[in-house]
C-alpha cells in the first residue's frame, strides 16, 4: 500500500472495513487524511471508517452497523451528491434488514446517489467460482432492491471476483448509482485493484473525463478491506 501522503493526495474519500485490531487503527492514522468518521464494530460486523481530505465537505446523515449514509460537496461548488458506504452483515438474518433501510434512504432520481461496498451477496451465478456449494449465494432481495430503487450497476475492469478464500472466489462488492448520478458522471468506472494480503480487493470508482468536458470532476472513491470476516 502507498504511504499516507500518496493516498490522501489521490483519493478524496476512502472507506475501510476491518476487525478491531490496534494495528488497523495505526494504519488509519498513517494515511494522512484530515477528516474521519467511524462506526464501531458490533457482533460479527467489523468497523466502518470513512476518511476524506479538505478538498471536500462531508455531512454524515444516517448511521447503521451495516452502512454510513451522507452527502458530499466540493468546496466552491453548490452541488451535493449523496453516498452510502455499505458493509452488509455476514449474518443472513441481520443482512435481510438492510434492504429496507437502504431503500428508505432513496430521495428520488433528482438527487445523485452512489452506493458502494461489501453487500455480502452475489447477483448472478457467474459471480461465484470454486468451493463447496452449500446453497445459492444469489440474493433475490438484493436484486429486488436494485430494481425497485431504479439503480444501475457500475461497469468494472480488472479481476472478475472481489473476494477469495481458499478455492472459493466471489464478487461480493459492488458500486451502484441512480440515474441522476449517471447523468452527472456518465463515465463512472470501477477498477478492481490488486488484492494484497486481504481476502477482498479494493474497489476504486473514478470518472474519466470525456473530450470536450469542461467541468472538473476530481471525485475519487476508494473502498478497501482489512481482515474482513
C-alpha positions in Angstrom: 0.0 0.0 0.0 1.2 3.5 -0.8 2.1 5.9 2.1 -0.4 8.2 3.6 0.6 11.3 1.7 0.2 9.5 -1.7 -3.2 8.1 -0.8 -4.6 11.3 0.6 -3.4 13.2 -2.5 -5.0 10.7 -4.9 -8.4 10.0 -3.3 -11.0 12.3 -1.9 -13.0 9.7 0.0 -11.7 6.4 1.3 -13.8 3.8 3.0 -12.3 1.0 5.1 -13.8 -2.1 6.7 -11.8 -4.2 9.2 -11.8 -6.1 12.5 -10.9 -4.1 15.7 -7.2 -4.6 15.9 -4.7 -2.0 17.2 -2.6 -2.2 14.1 -5.6 -1.3 12.0 -6.2 1.8 14.0 -2.5 2.7 13.5 -2.9 2.1 9.7 -5.8 4.6 9.6 -3.7 7.2 11.4 -0.9 6.9 8.9 -3.0 7.6 5.8 -2.7 11.3 6.1 -6.4 12.3 5.9 -7.5 15.3 7.9 -11.1 14.1 8.5 -12.6 10.8 9.5 -15.8 9.1 10.7 -16.0 5.7 12.4 -18.7 3.2 13.1 -17.6 0.8 15.9 -17.8 -3.0 15.5 -21.0 -4.8 16.7 -21.3 -8.6 16.9 -19.9 -10.2 13.7 -19.7 -6.9 11.9 -16.4 -5.1 11.7 -15.8 -1.4 11.9 -16.5 1.1 9.1 -14.2 4.1 8.6 -14.7 7.0 6.3 -11.7 9.2 5.5 -11.7 12.4 3.5 -9.4 15.3 2.8 -10.1 19.0 2.9 -11.0 19.3 -0.8 -14.5 18.0 0.0 -17.2 18.8 2.6 -18.9 15.8 4.0 -22.1 15.6 6.1 -23.0 12.3 7.8 -26.7 11.9 7.7 -27.5 8.4 9.0 -25.5 5.6 10.6 -26.1 1.9 11.0 -23.9 -1.1 11.8 -24.3 -2.0 8.1 -23.9 1.3 6.4 -23.0 5.0 6.6 -25.1 7.5 4.6 -24.0 11.0 3.9 -23.6 13.8 1.3 -20.5 15.3 -0.2 -19.8 18.6 -1.9 -16.5 20.1 -3.3 -15.5 23.4 -1.9 -16.5 26.1 -4.4 -19.5 24.0 -5.7 -23.1 24.2 -4.6 -23.9 20.7 -5.8 -24.3 18.0 -3.2 -24.1 14.3 -4.1 -25.3 11.5 -1.8 -23.3 8.4 -0.9 -23.9 5.2 1.1 -20.9 3.1 2.3 -22.3 -0.4 2.7 -20.9 -3.2 4.8 -23.6 -5.8 4.9 -23.6 -8.2 7.9 -22.2 -11.8 7.3 -25.3 -12.9 9.4 -28.1 -13.7 6.9 -30.9 -12.7 9.3 -29.3 -9.3 10.1 -28.4 -8.7 6.5 -32.1 -9.1 5.4 -32.9 -5.9 7.4 -30.5 -3.7 5.4 -32.5 -3.6 2.1 -35.5 -1.8 3.6 -33.1 0.5 5.5 -31.2 1.4 2.3 -34.5 1.9 0.4 -35.6 4.4 2.9 -32.5 6.5 2.1 -33.6 6.9 -1.5 -34.7 10.5 -2.1 -35.5 10.0 -5.8 -33.7 10.4 -9.0 -33.4 14.2 -8.8 -30.6 13.7 -6.3 -27.4 11.9 -7.3 -26.8 8.8 -5.1 -23.9 6.4 -5.0 -23.8 3.1 -3.0 -20.7 1.1 -2.7 -19.1 -1.6 -0.6 -19.4 -5.2 0.5 -23.0 -6.4 0.1 -22.1 -10.0 1.0 -24.2 -11.4 -1.8 -23.7 -12.1 -5.5 -26.2 -11.0 -8.1 -25.5 -13.8 -10.7 -24.4 -17.4 -10.7 -21.2 -16.4 -12.7 -20.1 -14.2 -9.8 -19.0 -17.3 -7.9 -16.3 -19.9 -8.7 -15.0 -22.9 -6.9 -15.5 -24.2 -3.4 -18.3 -26.3 -1.9 -21.9 -25.4 -3.0 -23.9 -25.2 0.3 -26.7 -23.2 -1.2 -27.3 -20.3 -3.5 -25.4 -17.1 -2.8 -27.7 -15.2 -5.2 -29.9 -12.8 -3.3 -33.3 -12.0 -4.8 -33.7 -9.4 -2.1 -30.6 -7.7 -3.4 -31.9 -7.9 -7.0 -35.3 -6.6 -6.0 -33.6 -3.7 -4.1 -31.7 -2.7 -7.2 -34.8 -2.9 -9.4 -37.2 -1.2 -7.0 -34.9 1.8 -6.5 -34.0 2.2 -10.1 -30.3 1.7 -9.6 -27.6 0.9 -12.1 -24.5 -1.2 -11.6 -21.2 0.5 -12.5 -19.1 -1.1 -15.1 -15.9 -2.6 -13.9 -12.5 -3.6 -15.1 -9.9 -5.9 -13.5 -10.4 -9.2 -11.8 -14.0 -10.6 -12.1 -14.0 -11.6 -8.4 -13.5 -9.3 -5.5 -13.3 -11.9 -2.7 -11.2 -15.0 -2.3 -10.9 -17.6 0.4 -9.3 -20.9 -0.3 -10.6 -22.2 -3.6 -13.7 -20.1 -3.5 -14.0 -16.8 -5.3 -16.9 -14.4 -5.4 -17.9 -10.9 -6.5 -19.4 -9.6 -3.2 -18.5 -6.0 -3.7 -20.4 -3.6 -5.9 -20.9 0.1 -6.8 -24.4 1.1 -7.6 -25.9 4.5 -8.5 -29.1 6.1 -9.7 -29.9 7.9 -12.9 -29.1 11.3 -11.6 -25.6 10.1 -10.7 -25.2 8.5 -14.1 -26.2 11.8 -15.8 -23.8 13.8 -13.7 -20.9 11.3 -14.0 -21.6 9.4 -17.3 -18.2 7.7 -17.4 -18.3 6.2 -13.9 -16.0 3.2 -13.8 -15.0 0.8 -11.1 -11.5 -0.7 -11.0 -10.9 -3.9 -9.0 -7.4 -3.3 -7.7 -5.0 -6.0 -6.8 -5.7 -7.8 -3.6 -2.6 -7.6 -1.3 -2.7 -9.6 1.9 -6.5 -9.5 2.3 -9.4 -11.6 1.2 -11.1 -8.7 -0.6 -9.7 -6.5 -3.3 -10.1 -2.7 -3.0 -12.5 -1.0 -5.4 -11.8 2.3 -7.0 -14.6 4.4 -8.5 -13.4 7.1 -10.9 -14.8 9.3 -13.7 -12.6 9.7 -16.7 -13.3 13.0 -18.4 -14.8 13.0 -21.9 -13.4 15.1 -24.7 -14.9 18.5 -24.5 -16.0 18.0 -20.9 -15.0 21.3 -19.3 -16.3 20.5 -15.8 -13.7 19.4 -13.3 -14.6 16.1 -11.7 -11.9 15.2 -9.2 -14.0 13.0 -7.1 -12.5 9.6 -6.2 -14.0 6.9 -4.0 -11.9 4.0 -2.8 -13.2 1.1 -0.8 -10.8 -1.2 1.0 -10.9 -4.1 3.4 -8.6 -5.3 6.1 -9.1 -8.7 7.7 -12.8 -8.9 6.8 -14.5 -12.0 8.3 
